[in-house]
Amino acid sequence: MIIALDGPDGAGKSTQLARLADWAGELGVSFRTLSKWQLFDESVMPEARFLRGTRQQEIRVCIAEMPSPARMLFLGWMNTMAAHYAAAAEEELVVLDGYWAKHAAAELLAGTHRGLVEAIMDAIAPVDRIVYFDVTPQEALRRKKGDFSPYECGRDPRCRPEDFLRHQTAVREVLLGWARDYGWDIVDTDSPQAAQERLKEIVTPLLAAR
């Protein structure tokens, strides 16, 4: 079973994933997490070994400097690789840390051709369930503690709090619309503990039905 967790920057995906992994272990359920950033782990994605020696933080900055549509193609490749390995995983519960939604929303707002964005979305391997972690931009700003990348700030290299808030507000509006239109599970993560309980409520019947 493959579940994708997506949401705005600062939604707390990493925190929720760690707790979900612990919970799965307590249940005796084999668990695996896949992320686009595992491109830097040659043991997971050997085809991406040409990135060897490249720093993840450097790519985070360079992504914002890429022109459209090259940026969308690169982000699509990253997410497609993660989804491919998730589909091939043998564990009982496989979780994608991030999917296509956040990047697709940001690229549409940046003016990338909708047809290209939709084509990449369609090409990424499907999952059994998408869980959208929602957080207010103000709460995300508090959690980030000033640690912004230009891409998270609408590609503005100044990375000011106001840039982050403006961009994340616009991205969140698109994501909430998609969540409603596509029937994703929406989890409010302003309270991490309540978010974890809601995530367990979503996952429990899925595990029972596997």
Secondary structure in CASP SS format (residue, H / E / C, confidence):
PFRMAT SS
TARGET T0000
AUTHOR 0000-0000-0000
METHOD secondary structure of the structure
MODEL  1
M C 1.00
I E 1.00
I E 1.00
A E 1.00
L E 1.00
D E 1.00
G C 1.00
P C 1.00
D C 1.00
G C 1.00
A C 1.00
G C 1.00
K H 1.00
S H 1.00
T H 1.00
Q H 1.00
L H 1.00
A H 1.00
R H 1.00
L H 1.00
A H 1.00
D H 1.00
W H 1.00
A H 1.00
G H 1.00
E H 1.00
L H 1.00
G C 1.00
V C 1.00
S C 1.00
F E 1.00
R E 1.00
T E 1.00
L E 1.00
S E 1.00
K H 1.00
W H 1.00
Q H 1.00
L H 1.00
F H 1.00
D C 1.00
E C 1.00
S C 1.00
V C 1.00
M C 1.00
P H 1.00
E H 1.00
A H 1.00
R H 1.00
F H 1.00
L H 1.00
R C 1.00
G C 1.00
T C 1.00
R C 1.00
Q H 1.00
Q H 1.00
E H 1.00
I H 1.00
R H 1.00
V H 1.00
C H 1.00
I H 1.00
A H 1.00
E H 1.00
M C 1.00
P C 1.00
S C 1.00
P C 1.00
A H 1.00
R H 1.00
M H 1.00
L H 1.00
F H 1.00
L H 1.00
G H 1.00
W H 1.00
M H 1.00
N H 1.00
T H 1.00
M H 1.00
A H 1.00
A H 1.00
H H 1.00
Y H 1.00
A H 1.00
A H 1.00
A H 1.00
A C 1.00
E C 1.00
E C 1.00
E C 1.00
L E 1.00
V E 1.00
V E 1.00
L E 1.00
D E 1.00
G C 1.00
Y C 1.00
W C 1.00
A H 1.00
K H 1.00
H H 1.00
A H 1.00
A H 1.00
A H 1.00
E H 1.00
L H 1.00
L H 1.00
A C 1.00
G C 1.00
T C 1.00
H C 1.00
R H 1.00
G H 1.00
L H 1.00
V H 1.00
E H 1.00
A H 1.00
I H 1.00
M H 1.00
D H 1.00
A H 1.00
I C 1.00
A C 1.00
P C 1.00
V C 1.00
D C 1.00
R E 1.00
I E 1.00
V E 1.00
Y E 1.00
F E 1.00
D E 1.00
V C 1.00
T C 1.00
P H 1.00
Q H 1.00
E H 1.00
A H 1.00
L H 1.00
R H 1.00
R H 1.00
K H 1.00
K C 1.00
G C 1.00
D C 1.00
F C 1.00
S C 1.00
P C 1.00
Y H 1.00
E H 1.00
C H 1.00
G C 1.00
R C 1.00
D C 1.00
P C 1.00
R C 1.00
C C 1.00
R C 1.00
P H 1.00
E H 1.00
D H 1.00
F H 1.00
L H 1.00
R H 1.00
H H 1.00
Q H 1.00
T H 1.00
A H 1.00
V H 1.00
R H 1.00
E H 1.00
V H 1.00
L H 1.00
L H 1.00
G H 1.00
W H 1.00
A H 1.00
R H 1.00
D H 1.00
Y H 1.00
G C 1.00
W C 1.00
D E 1.00
I E 1.00
V E 1.00
D E 1.00
T C 1.00
D C 1.00
S C 1.00
P H 1.00
Q H 1.00
A H 1.00
A H 1.00
Q H 1.00
E H 1.00
R H 1.00
L H 1.00
K H 1.00
E H 1.00
I H 1.00
V H 1.00
T H 1.00
P H 1.00
L H 1.00
L H 1.00
A H 1.00
A C 1.00
R C 1.00
END
